[in-house]
Amino acid sequence: MKPTLDAGRLLDLAREKTAESKTELAAIVDSLFEDQGTVLSDREKSLMFNIIHQLVREVEVSVRKKLSEKFATDDDVPRALVKELASDELEVAYPILTKSKVLRDEDLIEIIRLRTEEFHLAITLRDGISEVVSDALIETQNEGVITQLLENESAQISHAAFEYLVDQSKRVDTFQEPLLRRTELPQELAKKMFMWVSAALRLHIIEHYDIDTASVDRLLEQAAREGYESTLMEKIDLSSELIKSLRERGMITPEMLVKTLLDGEIPLFLAIFSDLTQLSDVVIRRIVFDKAGEGIAIACKAIDFSEYDFVSIYRKSRRVAPGRADATRAEVNILLDIYRTIDRAEALKVLDLWRRDKDYLAAIRDLVPERNSLL
């Protein structure tokens, strides 16, 4: 039987606000959509939407949720009604936010600016998010929202947004992998990220972008120099005189190396590390400022560090680079596993290659071939 669209009766039920009236109202509203394509005429459907719009805030959440689920994939629903549901409680709004094509970009941007993180996360799940909506989501500066947006392959992201997020990825590790997985990421931005991502992501860049080995080594050298050379070079030169005195007194030891780093004496730490390994200051900075940590593992193994001292050096070295996050427990465990597998004789051979200016990454790759599955 065709449902009776008696607006007056429905409004009366809404005003009564008794348990019985709410139950009856919910039943009537819900029944209006059963087999609506064959039961209701266009005029009745229009009337039904008008009635629902007037009553949508009066019915129970469970009913509003059902309506939202029904309307989420219906392109004929009036935009005003869809917007009303999209601004409701999250469990009601969610189907509309994630699926409804009735919502326009300006509607989504308004919701992003006025509602909370949970609403933003729902919007990131939509198909075909436009650049302007992506920009609004990025402007929230919420790392979880931005990461989920980047993981949505159908979302459109502008070149300017990519530039901004690549710069932010130096500080926010969670941006790095989803950025590099995006096929439309410009090559020049991928090359820029090479200087601060993990070894595994560096391998991804080499495999998916046109970067030759010579360029790879230049990027690593640039990473070691940029941002640190101007603040450290003068002090390193002064420390070199101290190094001679320390060497004469037999104080150039792994223990002294750890102590200088723990004390925050970074220039002296770099000078001692260079003296112990006989590596140039450029290579030492490349090792220390390389977030991946494998270079430190090889160097520490070659100079016969204990596992405890190696972990101390690795943890503290992460704080040398401005803005870099501390090493996580998982990262430390991965590097410790690698450290234990490295043969000291092979590590000494790698240091000899680095002294002769051989390919930095190639030497790591040859000594630690399994690293790509670990990092």
N, C-alpha and C positions, 0 to 999 in steps of 0.2 A: 504494500500500500504506500502511495506517495505521501511523504511527510507534510504536515500542515505548517505553512510558513506564516504563523500568526505573530507578528512583531509585538503587538500589544501584550499578548499572553507571555511572551518571553521576557519582555521588560518588567512585567508584573512579578514574574518569578525571580528576576534578578534583584528587584527592590525588597522582596520579602526577607532575603538573607537567612532563611531558616535552613536547617539541615535537609528537610524534605524538599524545599524549593530548589536548593542547590543540586540535589540528586536528580530531580526531574529536569532541571535546566540542562545539566550535563548530558543526560540521556538524549534529550531532544537535539541539542547541538551536535552531539556525536552522530546521531542517526541521519542528520541532514546530508552527510557525505557518503553514506553507503550507496554504492552504485550510482554516484551522482551523474556520470556521463549519460546514462540512459534514463534516469528517473526525472531529472530536473531540466526544464527548458532554460534557454539563455536568460529570459527575463527572471525566472525563479532563481537562477543561479546568481544573478546580479543582486536580487533582493536578499538572498541568503548571505552573500558577502557583506552587504550593508548591515544586516542584523548582527552578524558575527563581529563586525568591527565595533559595534556599539556595546556588545556584551563580553568581548574577549577578556577584559580585566575582571569580570564578575564570576567567570567559571573557574573551577578548580584547576590547579597546576597540571594535574594529570590529563585533564581534557585539553588544556592549552597545548600541552606537549604533543598530544595526538593530532591536534589541528596543525601544529607546526610541521610534524612529520608528513602529513598529507599535502600541505601547501609547498613544502620544500622543492618538490619536483613538478609543480603545476605553474606553468607560465601565464595562466589566465588570472591568477589571483591579483587583486588590486594592490598596487605598490604601497599604498598607505597602510593596508592591513599587514603586509609583509614586514614593513618597517616597525609596526607596532610589536609584532612577535619577535623581531630581531633585537628589540631593546628590552625584552622581558627577562625573567630570570634565565640563567645560562642553560639550564636543562630544557627550557622552552625554546630559547634562541638558537641553540646549537644546530639543529637540522637546517634552519634557514641560513645561518651564517656560513655553513659549510657547503650548501648545495644550491640555494635559490638563485636563479638567474634574473629574477625580477629586481633584486637589489642592484642599484647603480653604483658606480665608483664613488660618487659623492656621498651616497648613503653609507658605504663601507668606511670611508674616510671619517665621517662624522662619528661612527661607532668607535673607530680606533682612537679618536681624540677624546671621547667622553667616557668610554668604558674601560674595564680592567684587563689585566694580562690574559685571563681565561678567554675573553672574547677575542682578543688579538690572536691567540693561538688557534682558535676555531677558524678564523678568517684565513690563516696561512694554509689551511687544508683545501681551500677552494681550487677548482680547476681554472687555469687561464687567468690568474691574477694579473692585472695590468701594471705597467710601470709606476703609475701614480699611486696606486694602492700599495705596491711594494715600497715605494718611497715613504709613505705614511707609516708603514709597519717598521721600517728601518729607523725612522725618526723617534720611535719609542725608546730606542737604545737598550731594549731588553734583549739580552744575549740569547735567551731561550727562544724568544719569538723570531729573532733574526736567523738563528740556526735552523729552525723548522721551516722558515720561508725558503732558505737556500736549498733545503732538501726537497722542496716541491719543484720538480723538474719543469712543470708547466708554467710556473710563475715567471713573468717577464721582469727583468732587472736592467735598469739603464746603465750606460757606461759610467756615468758619474757615480752611481750607487756602487758599482763594482770597484771603482777607484777608492771610494771611502772605506768599503769593507775590507779590501786588501790591506790598506793602511792599518785598520783596526785589528786585522788578523795577527799582526806582530804582537799585540797585547792579549788578544782573545784566541786561545788555541782552538776552541771549538768551531771557529769560523773556517779554519784552514782546509780541512778535508772536504766539506760540502762546497766550498768555493772552487777547489781544484777539480771536483767531479762535474762541475757545470761545463758543458761543451762549448758554451758561448763566451766563456771567460777569455778576454783578449790575451794574446801570447805575451805582450810586454808586461802585463800585470802578473802572469804566472811566473815569469822570470824574476820579477821583483820579489815574489814570495819565496823564491828559492833560497834566499839568504837567511830566512829565519824558521823554515819548517823542518820537520823531522826528516831523518834519512829516508824513510819509506816514502814520504810525500815528495822528497827530492827525486827519488827514482821515478815516481809517477810523472813528475814534470818532464824529466828526461825522455821518458817513453812516449808521452802524449804531445809534447811540444818540440819544435825544431830547435834544439839547443845542442851544439856540439861539445865535445869534451873540453876543448880549449876554453870555450865560453863558461863552462861549468867551473873550471878552476879559477878563472878571472872573477866570477861571481863570489866564490868562496873567499878569495883574497880581499875583494871589496867588502864583504861582510865583516872580515876581521879588522879592516881599517876604519870603515865608516862609523861615525858616532863615538869612537873610542880614542882614535889616534890623537886628536887635538887635546884631549884632557890627560892622556897618559904619557905621551912621548917625552916631555920635558922631565917628568919624574923618573921615567925609566932610565934616562941618561944619567941623572944624578945617582940612581940606585946602582948603576954599573960600577961606580967607584966603590960603593959599599960591598958589592959582590966580591971584588978583589980581596978586600980585607977579610970578609967572611970565609973565603976560600983558603986564605993563608992560615986561618985559625981552625980549619977543619969543620966549619959550621954550615957548609952547604950540604944539607942532608934532607931526606924526605920529611923528617920530623919538623925541620925548620920551614919547609915548604908549607906543610899543613898549618903550622902556627901563624905564619904571615897571612895566610888566607883567612883564618879564623879571626885574626886581629883586624881584618879589613885593610891590610897593607897591600893593596892590589898591585901597584907598580913593582914593589919588591917581590911579591909572589911571582909575577910574570918573569922578572929577571932571574930569580932562582930556578924557576921551572925551565927557562931557556938554558941556564948553565948546566943543570942536571941532565937534560936531554941532548944538549948540543944542537938544538934546533934554533932557527932564526926567530927573532921576535915576531915577524909576520906569521910564521907557521904556528908559533905558540898562541898568538891571539886567535888564529883561525881555530885551533883546537879548543881553546877555552870558551870562545864566544859561539861555538857551534852547539846549538841546543841539543842535538842528537846524543852527544856524549861519547860516541865510540872512539873519537880521537883521544880523549882523555883516558879512556880505558886502555888503549894500546900504549900510550906514553907511560901511564902508571905501571902497567905490567912490565914494560921494558926496564924501568928503573927499580923494579922489584918492590912495589908498594904492597903492604898488607891489604886485605879486602876492606878492613875497617878504614884505613887511611884513604883508600880509593873512593869509598862511599862518601867520606867527609869532603874530599876534594870535589867530587861530582856535585854533591848537594850545594855546597857553598859557591861553586863556580856559576851555578845558575843565577845567583844574585848579583854577579858582576855586571851583567848587561842590564841597563836601565829598563824598568818596566817588565822584566821577565818574571813569570810566575815561578814559585818554588817547584822543585821536582816532586811529583806525586810518588806514593809508595809503589804503585805499579811500574812507573818509569825506573825507579831505583832497582826494583827486582829484576826488570828486564836487562838493565845494564850490568847488574851483578852476575846474572847468568852468562852474559857474553864475556865478562871479565874472567870468569872461571874457565871458560873454554879456550881462551887465548893461550897459545904456547909462547913462553917468554922469548925463546930463540927467534920465533917468527916475528914477535913484536919488535925485537931489536933490528931485524931486517927491514921492517917497515920504517922505523926511524931513520935508518940509513938511506932509504929511498927518499924520504922527505928532506933529508939534508942535501940531497942532490936535485931537489926541486921537481920530484916526480909527481904524477897525478895523485892528488890527495884522496879523492873519493875512490879511485881505482884500487889504491893500496888497501883501503878499508874493506872494499867489496871482496878483494881476493882473500883477505885474512878472516873476515867474518861473513861468509857467503849466506848464512842463514838469517842475517840481520833483517832482511826485507820481510820475513814472515813474523819477526818479533816486534818490530817497531811500526 
